[in-house]
Amino acid sequence: MINVTNNLPPTIIYENEAVVLIDKPYGQLVHEDWTSGVEGTVVEWFLNRYPDSRGVGEESLKPDGEPLERSGVVHRLDRETSGIMIMAKTKEAHAFLKAQFHDRLVKKDYRALVYGLIHDRYGTINRPIGRSTADFKKRTARPVAKKGVEREAVTHFERIGSGEYQGETFSYLKLLPKTGRTHQLRVHLEAIDRPIVGDALYAEKYMKKSNNLELKRLALHAHALEITLPNGERERFLAPLPSDLEQAAERIAE
């Protein structure tokens, strides 16, 4: 249900001489993983389109010491998450954008469908995140079962809607992360027992007994990004909700 490779090219939302904003498809890696080369990544598409931007960004190495190709990458989305990303074409643009993410000046807006009812219309999840002691692939925001350094993590949410589908309750949320921890939204929602629909890593038990709103993917989408561009203009960009998530949201519409 998850980790399906998607070789469809990203959709360009906006570009100028310094940046390109894209709508990343579900199932597509941003860059190759640690163990082997992966075809069809966002970075591969980026370099095919903008070959002069090779080397823009932070250097990184694989465990074997080989370079990890991350040209253009300013921030990441999980493979299972679709939606908006900004990439830098020049070193100057990369440094400018990276500083905004570091200083939490970028406003990110996600959409998600979760199992169960979120009772409050508005709320904040303020729970530090650490690595799970049970599974090295996972993070956790629960009070126990952490190892290593805990990092501050804050997510604001708004319940857009809720309802039933085939006798099962779901909620549709707007998520506004104030920090950018790995798997933050997925981990925070799991910590309050409202994991995201279709999350094979954090909601496996729910998925096995649920109708999953007939989805075949993680129900998480990066919908909007507000950021200052290198030319000094503050802009808000949107990536429309994919049709499968839109249909799932309609199934529980009140």
BALOBA-1460 file (C-alpha; in Angstrom, 3 decimals):
// residues 254
<rec num="1" residu="m" x="0.000" y="0.000" z="0.000"/>
<rec num="2" residu="i" x="2.942" y="2.309" z="0.626"/>
<rec num="3" residu="n" x="6.411" y="2.743" z="-0.894"/>
<rec num="4" residu="v" x="5.195" y="2.479" z="-4.468"/>
<rec num="5" residu="t" x="7.764" y="3.971" z="-6.828"/>
<rec num="6" residu="n" x="6.322" y="6.824" z="-8.857"/>
<rec num="7" residu="n" x="8.251" y="7.863" z="-11.951"/>
<rec num="8" residu="l" x="5.799" y="10.559" z="-13.011"/>
<rec num="9" residu="p" x="7.594" y="13.903" z="-13.303"/>
<rec num="10" residu="p" x="6.842" y="16.606" z="-10.753"/>
<rec num="11" residu="t" x="4.482" y="19.372" z="-11.853"/>
<rec num="12" residu="i" x="6.014" y="22.839" z="-12.012"/>
<rec num="13" residu="i" x="3.970" y="25.384" z="-10.051"/>
<rec num="14" residu="y" x="6.287" y="28.377" z="-10.460"/>
<rec num="15" residu="e" x="9.844" y="29.116" z="-11.494"/>
<rec num="16" residu="n" x="12.234" y="31.958" z="-12.107"/>
<rec num="17" residu="e" x="15.986" y="32.204" z="-12.601"/>
<rec num="18" residu="a" x="16.723" y="31.247" z="-8.967"/>
<rec num="19" residu="v" x="14.077" y="28.747" z="-7.826"/>
<rec num="20" residu="v" x="11.509" y="26.229" z="-8.982"/>
<rec num="21" residu="l" x="8.422" y="25.203" z="-6.996"/>
<rec num="22" residu="i" x="6.997" y="21.791" z="-7.771"/>
<rec num="23" residu="d" x="4.152" y="19.483" z="-6.827"/>
<rec num="24" residu="k" x="5.898" y="16.214" z="-5.924"/>
<rec num="25" residu="p" x="3.917" y="13.068" z="-6.729"/>
<rec num="26" residu="y" x="3.101" y="10.500" z="-4.060"/>
<rec num="27" residu="g" x="5.572" y="7.610" z="-3.968"/>
<rec num="28" residu="q" x="8.551" y="9.558" z="-5.322"/>
<rec num="29" residu="l" x="11.797" y="9.919" z="-3.405"/>
<rec num="30" residu="v" x="13.304" y="13.388" z="-3.216"/>
<rec num="31" residu="h" x="16.789" y="11.930" z="-3.626"/>
<rec num="32" residu="e" x="18.353" y="8.482" z="-3.744"/>
<rec num="33" residu="d" x="18.430" y="6.547" z="-0.497"/>
<rec num="34" residu="w" x="21.466" y="5.587" z="1.564"/>
<rec num="35" residu="t" x="21.958" y="2.124" z="0.114"/>
<rec num="36" residu="s" x="21.578" y="2.329" z="-3.634"/>
<rec num="37" residu="g" x="20.713" y="4.535" z="-6.562"/>
<rec num="38" residu="v" x="16.993" y="5.021" z="-7.179"/>
<rec num="39" residu="e" x="15.615" y="6.028" z="-10.550"/>
<rec num="40" residu="g" x="12.920" y="8.628" z="-10.901"/>
<rec num="41" residu="t" x="13.846" y="10.839" z="-7.953"/>
<rec num="42" residu="v" x="13.046" y="14.535" z="-7.771"/>
<rec num="43" residu="v" x="16.772" y="15.327" z="-7.908"/>
<rec num="44" residu="e" x="17.201" y="13.260" z="-11.072"/>
<rec num="45" residu="w" x="14.352" y="15.172" z="-12.707"/>
<rec num="46" residu="f" x="15.823" y="18.480" z="-11.470"/>
<rec num="47" residu="l" x="19.278" y="17.807" z="-12.910"/>
<rec num="48" residu="n" x="17.885" y="16.635" z="-16.237"/>
<rec num="49" residu="r" x="16.037" y="19.923" z="-16.504"/>
<rec num="50" residu="y" x="18.647" y="22.225" z="-14.922"/>
<rec num="51" residu="p" x="22.083" y="20.608" z="-15.490"/>
<rec num="52" residu="d" x="23.902" y="23.834" z="-14.588"/>
<rec num="53" residu="s" x="22.532" y="23.501" z="-11.037"/>
<rec num="54" residu="r" x="24.521" y="20.362" z="-10.250"/>
<rec num="55" residu="g" x="26.306" y="20.812" z="-6.932"/>
<rec num="56" residu="v" x="23.879" y="23.422" z="-5.576"/>
<rec num="57" residu="g" x="23.138" y="22.620" z="-1.944"/>
<rec num="58" residu="e" x="24.641" y="20.768" z="0.981"/>
<rec num="59" residu="e" x="27.156" y="17.988" z="0.463"/>
<rec num="60" residu="s" x="26.340" y="14.608" z="1.947"/>
<rec num="61" residu="l" x="27.825" y="11.127" z="1.824"/>
<rec num="62" residu="k" x="26.420" y="7.614" z="1.791"/>
<rec num="63" residu="p" x="27.664" y="5.159" z="4.451"/>
<rec num="64" residu="d" x="30.175" y="3.805" z="1.905"/>
<rec num="65" residu="g" x="31.685" y="7.262" z="1.489"/>
<rec num="66" residu="e" x="30.230" y="7.880" z="-1.959"/>
<rec num="67" residu="p" x="28.590" y="11.285" z="-2.582"/>
<rec num="68" residu="l" x="24.820" y="11.479" z="-2.095"/>
<rec num="69" residu="e" x="23.334" y="13.522" z="-4.927"/>
<rec num="70" residu="r" x="21.124" y="16.238" z="-3.397"/>
<rec num="71" residu="s" x="21.471" y="19.075" z="-5.899"/>
<rec num="72" residu="g" x="18.756" y="21.715" z="-5.526"/>
<rec num="73" residu="v" x="17.278" y="20.285" z="-2.332"/>
<rec num="74" residu="v" x="16.362" y="22.883" z="0.289"/>
<rec num="75" residu="h" x="13.857" y="20.789" z="2.270"/>
<rec num="76" residu="r" x="12.347" y="17.336" z="1.906"/>
<rec num="77" residu="l" x="9.031" y="15.563" z="1.797"/>
<rec num="78" residu="d" x="8.679" y="11.911" z="2.742"/>
<rec num="79" residu="r" x="8.406" y="9.526" z="-0.177"/>
<rec num="80" residu="e" x="4.801" y="8.797" z="0.811"/>
<rec num="81" residu="t" x="3.836" y="12.494" z="0.997"/>
<rec num="82" residu="s" x="2.775" y="14.441" z="-2.066"/>
<rec num="83" residu="g" x="2.786" y="18.177" z="-2.501"/>
<rec num="84" residu="i" x="4.687" y="21.401" z="-2.732"/>
<rec num="85" residu="m" x="8.468" y="21.760" z="-2.575"/>
<rec num="86" residu="i" x="10.854" y="24.578" z="-3.420"/>
<rec num="87" residu="m" x="14.238" y="23.867" z="-5.020"/>
<rec num="88" residu="a" x="17.174" y="26.184" z="-5.594"/>
<rec num="89" residu="k" x="18.903" y="26.647" z="-8.929"/>
<rec num="90" residu="t" x="21.858" y="28.639" z="-7.562"/>
<rec num="91" residu="k" x="24.061" y="28.468" z="-4.487"/>
<rec num="92" residu="e" x="23.004" y="31.969" z="-3.462"/>
<rec num="93" residu="a" x="19.314" y="31.025" z="-3.676"/>
<rec num="94" residu="h" x="19.928" y="27.833" z="-1.699"/>
<rec num="95" residu="a" x="21.621" y="29.712" z="1.147"/>
<rec num="96" residu="f" x="18.855" y="32.343" z="1.171"/>
<rec num="97" residu="l" x="16.053" y="29.770" z="1.329"/>
<rec num="98" residu="k" x="17.812" y="27.453" z="3.755"/>
<rec num="99" residu="a" x="18.197" y="30.291" z="6.255"/>
<rec num="100" residu="q" x="14.430" y="30.856" z="6.239"/>
<rec num="101" residu="f" x="13.718" y="27.217" z="7.037"/>
<rec num="102" residu="h" x="16.341" y="27.296" z="9.790"/>
<rec num="103" residu="d" x="14.840" y="30.464" z="11.294"/>
<rec num="104" residu="r" x="11.260" y="29.109" z="10.992"/>
<rec num="105" residu="l" x="10.174" y="31.913" z="8.696"/>
<rec num="106" residu="v" x="8.542" y="29.562" z="6.193"/>
<rec num="107" residu="k" x="4.823" y="28.843" z="6.646"/>
<rec num="108" residu="k" x="3.842" y="25.279" z="5.705"/>
<rec num="109" residu="d" x="0.265" y="24.074" z="5.328"/>
<rec num="110" residu="y" x="-0.627" y="20.370" z="4.982"/>
<rec num="111" residu="r" x="-3.845" y="18.416" z="4.542"/>
<rec num="112" residu="a" x="-4.405" y="15.005" z="6.137"/>
<rec num="113" residu="l" x="-7.120" y="12.442" z="6.751"/>
<rec num="114" residu="v" x="-6.854" y="10.586" z="10.058"/>
<rec num="115" residu="y" x="-8.520" y="7.639" z="11.741"/>
<rec num="116" residu="g" x="-11.140" y="8.571" z="14.334"/>
<rec num="117" residu="l" x="-12.721" y="11.789" z="15.513"/>
<rec num="118" residu="i" x="-10.742" y="14.900" z="16.385"/>
<rec num="119" residu="h" x="-13.060" y="16.537" z="18.926"/>
<rec num="120" residu="d" x="-11.500" y="20.015" z="19.062"/>
<rec num="121" residu="r" x="-11.918" y="22.395" z="16.135"/>
<rec num="122" residu="y" x="-8.463" y="23.865" z="16.790"/>
<rec num="123" residu="g" x="-5.527" y="22.570" z="18.757"/>
<rec num="124" residu="t" x="-1.773" y="22.296" z="19.182"/>
<rec num="125" residu="i" x="0.379" y="19.209" z="19.621"/>
<rec num="126" residu="n" x="3.504" y="20.241" z="21.514"/>
<rec num="127" residu="r" x="5.519" y="17.094" z="22.104"/>
<rec num="128" residu="p" x="9.247" y="16.549" z="21.622"/>
<rec num="129" residu="i" x="10.248" y="13.851" z="19.151"/>
<rec num="130" residu="g" x="12.964" y="11.239" z="19.543"/>
<rec num="131" residu="r" x="13.948" y="7.955" z="17.967"/>
<rec num="132" residu="s" x="11.867" y="4.936" z="18.866"/>
<rec num="133" residu="t" x="13.517" y="2.218" z="20.918"/>
<rec num="134" residu="a" x="11.249" y="-0.353" z="19.260"/>
<rec num="135" residu="d" x="12.050" y="0.352" z="15.596"/>
<rec num="136" residu="f" x="15.012" y="2.281" z="14.198"/>
<rec num="137" residu="k" x="12.890" y="3.442" z="11.252"/>
<rec num="138" residu="k" x="10.456" y="5.210" z="13.532"/>
<rec num="139" residu="r" x="10.322" y="8.361" z="15.611"/>
<rec num="140" residu="t" x="8.004" y="8.812" z="18.561"/>
<rec num="141" residu="a" x="6.437" y="11.640" z="20.544"/>
<rec num="142" residu="r" x="5.117" y="9.452" z="23.333"/>
<rec num="143" residu="p" x="6.482" y="10.049" z="26.858"/>
<rec num="144" residu="v" x="8.470" y="6.797" z="26.889"/>
<rec num="145" residu="a" x="10.131" y="4.542" z="24.324"/>
<rec num="146" residu="k" x="12.594" y="7.190" z="23.103"/>
<rec num="147" residu="k" x="16.339" y="7.071" z="22.727"/>
<rec num="148" residu="g" x="18.952" y="9.656" z="21.902"/>
<rec num="149" residu="v" x="18.271" y="13.380" z="21.761"/>
<rec num="150" residu="e" x="14.698" y="14.653" z="21.995"/>
<rec num="151" residu="r" x="13.916" y="17.604" z="19.761"/>
<rec num="152" residu="e" x="11.235" y="20.232" z="20.211"/>
<rec num="153" residu="a" x="8.283" y="19.736" z="17.857"/>
<rec num="154" residu="v" x="5.102" y="21.800" z="17.562"/>
<rec num="155" residu="t" x="2.141" y="21.239" z="15.236"/>
<rec num="156" residu="h" x="-1.011" y="23.384" z="15.085"/>
<rec num="157" residu="f" x="-4.135" y="21.833" z="13.590"/>
<rec num="158" residu="e" x="-7.638" y="22.728" z="12.472"/>
<rec num="159" residu="r" x="-10.389" y="20.189" z="11.961"/>
<rec num="160" residu="i" x="-11.835" y="20.932" z="8.535"/>
<rec num="161" residu="g" x="-14.410" y="18.180" z="8.764"/>
<rec num="162" residu="s" x="-15.261" y="14.755" z="10.122"/>
<rec num="163" residu="g" x="-17.704" y="12.007" z="9.330"/>
<rec num="164" residu="e" x="-18.300" y="8.341" z="8.747"/>
<rec num="165" residu="y" x="-17.619" y="6.081" z="5.814"/>
<rec num="166" residu="q" x="-18.940" y="2.533" z="5.891"/>
<rec num="167" residu="g" x="-19.550" y="2.851" z="9.620"/>
<rec num="168" residu="e" x="-16.059" y="4.119" z="10.458"/>
<rec num="169" residu="t" x="-15.183" y="7.637" z="11.665"/>
<rec num="170" residu="f" x="-12.483" y="9.798" z="10.108"/>
<rec num="171" residu="s" x="-11.375" y="13.430" z="10.395"/>
<rec num="172" residu="y" x="-10.027" y="15.811" z="7.777"/>
<rec num="173" residu="l" x="-7.336" y="18.185" z="9.070"/>
<rec num="174" residu="k" x="-5.341" y="21.258" z="8.196"/>
<rec num="175" residu="l" x="-1.868" y="20.908" z="9.732"/>
<rec num="176" residu="l" x="0.521" y="23.798" z="10.376"/>
<rec num="177" residu="p" x="3.908" y="22.535" z="11.597"/>
<rec num="178" residu="k" x="6.010" y="25.163" z="13.354"/>
<rec num="179" residu="t" x="9.066" y="22.909" z="13.420"/>
<rec num="180" residu="g" x="10.393" y="20.529" z="10.779"/>
<rec num="181" residu="r" x="11.308" y="17.237" z="12.418"/>
<rec num="182" residu="t" x="11.534" y="13.972" z="10.506"/>
<rec num="183" residu="h" x="8.045" y="12.402" z="10.204"/>
<rec num="184" residu="q" x="6.741" y="15.162" z="12.521"/>
<rec num="185" residu="l" x="3.106" y="15.219" z="11.412"/>
<rec num="186" residu="r" x="2.871" y="11.448" z="11.217"/>
<rec num="187" residu="v" x="4.471" y="11.027" z="14.643"/>
<rec num="188" residu="h" x="2.425" y="13.746" z="16.360"/>
<rec num="189" residu="l" x="-0.872" y="12.349" z="15.115"/>
<rec num="190" residu="e" x="0.103" y="8.823" z="16.103"/>
<rec num="191" residu="a" x="0.974" y="10.125" z="19.578"/>
<rec num="192" residu="i" x="-2.611" y="11.325" z="20.113"/>
<rec num="193" residu="d" x="-4.023" y="8.061" z="18.733"/>
<rec num="194" residu="r" x="-5.218" y="9.663" z="15.499"/>
<rec num="195" residu="p" x="-2.669" y="8.392" z="12.956"/>
<rec num="196" residu="i" x="-2.853" y="9.349" z="9.307"/>
<rec num="197" residu="v" x="-4.872" y="7.085" z="7.034"/>
<rec num="198" residu="g" x="-2.673" y="4.720" z="5.045"/>
<rec num="199" residu="d" x="0.456" y="5.195" z="7.166"/>
<rec num="200" residu="a" x="2.093" y="1.767" z="6.979"/>
<rec num="201" residu="l" x="4.842" y="2.821" z="9.387"/>
<rec num="202" residu="y" x="2.779" y="4.445" z="12.147"/>
<rec num="203" residu="a" x="-0.741" y="3.083" z="11.636"/>
<rec num="204" residu="e" x="-0.278" y="-0.541" z="10.638"/>
<rec num="205" residu="k" x="-2.780" y="-1.836" z="13.232"/>
<rec num="206" residu="y" x="-5.423" y="0.653" z="12.081"/>
<rec num="207" residu="m" x="-4.898" y="-0.157" z="8.410"/>
<rec num="208" residu="k" x="-5.486" y="-3.879" z="8.898"/>
<rec num="209" residu="k" x="-8.991" y="-3.388" z="10.309"/>
<rec num="210" residu="s" x="-10.031" y="-0.223" z="8.437"/>
<rec num="211" residu="n" x="-11.614" y="0.501" z="5.076"/>
<rec num="212" residu="n" x="-8.904" y="3.198" z="4.808"/>
<rec num="213" residu="l" x="-11.358" y="5.420" z="2.906"/>
<rec num="214" residu="e" x="-10.539" y="3.250" z="-0.147"/>
<rec num="215" residu="l" x="-7.138" y="4.952" z="-0.392"/>
<rec num="216" residu="k" x="-3.994" y="3.213" z="-1.660"/>
<rec num="217" residu="r" x="-1.582" y="5.810" z="-0.290"/>
<rec num="218" residu="l" x="-0.678" y="7.895" z="2.745"/>
<rec num="219" residu="a" x="-3.350" y="10.570" z="3.182"/>
<rec num="220" residu="l" x="-0.910" y="13.462" z="3.661"/>
<rec num="221" residu="h" x="-0.345" y="16.321" z="1.218"/>
<rec num="222" residu="a" x="1.805" y="19.454" z="1.431"/>
<rec num="223" residu="h" x="-0.802" y="21.950" z="0.260"/>
<rec num="224" residu="a" x="0.810" y="25.385" z="0.602"/>
<rec num="225" residu="l" x="4.142" y="27.082" z="1.168"/>
<rec num="226" residu="e" x="4.623" y="30.737" z="2.074"/>
<rec num="227" residu="i" x="8.194" y="31.943" z="1.685"/>
<rec num="228" residu="t" x="10.270" y="34.972" z="0.694"/>
<rec num="229" residu="l" x="11.945" y="34.442" z="-2.671"/>
<rec num="230" residu="p" x="15.537" y="35.522" z="-3.333"/>
<rec num="231" residu="n" x="14.165" y="38.570" z="-5.201"/>
<rec num="232" residu="g" x="12.669" y="39.770" z="-1.895"/>
<rec num="233" residu="e" x="9.031" y="39.027" z="-2.715"/>
<rec num="234" residu="r" x="6.950" y="37.167" z="-0.133"/>
<rec num="235" residu="e" x="4.708" y="34.663" z="-1.907"/>
<rec num="236" residu="r" x="2.251" y="31.869" z="-1.069"/>
<rec num="237" residu="f" x="2.149" y="28.907" z="-3.443"/>
<rec num="238" residu="l" x="-0.450" y="26.125" z="-3.614"/>
<rec num="239" residu="a" x="-0.384" y="22.497" z="-4.719"/>
<rec num="240" residu="p" x="-3.989" y="21.356" z="-5.271"/>
<rec num="241" residu="l" x="-5.243" y="18.374" z="-3.300"/>
<rec num="242" residu="p" x="-4.787" y="15.210" z="-5.422"/>
<rec num="243" residu="s" x="-8.003" y="13.752" z="-6.768"/>
<rec num="244" residu="d" x="-7.793" y="10.562" z="-4.666"/>
<rec num="245" residu="l" x="-7.498" y="12.561" z="-1.434"/>
<rec num="246" residu="e" x="-10.213" y="14.961" z="-2.539"/>
<rec num="247" residu="q" x="-12.560" y="12.038" z="-3.194"/>
<rec num="248" residu="a" x="-11.715" y="10.516" z="0.193"/>
<rec num="249" residu="a" x="-12.493" y="13.823" z="1.930"/>
<rec num="250" residu="e" x="-15.839" y="13.954" z="0.103"/>
<rec num="251" residu="r" x="-16.724" y="10.481" z="1.411"/>
<rec num="252" residu="i" x="-16.882" y="11.824" z="4.970"/>
<rec num="253" residu="a" x="-18.336" y="15.245" z="4.158"/>
<rec num="254" residu="e" x="-21.145" y="16.143" z="6.516"/>
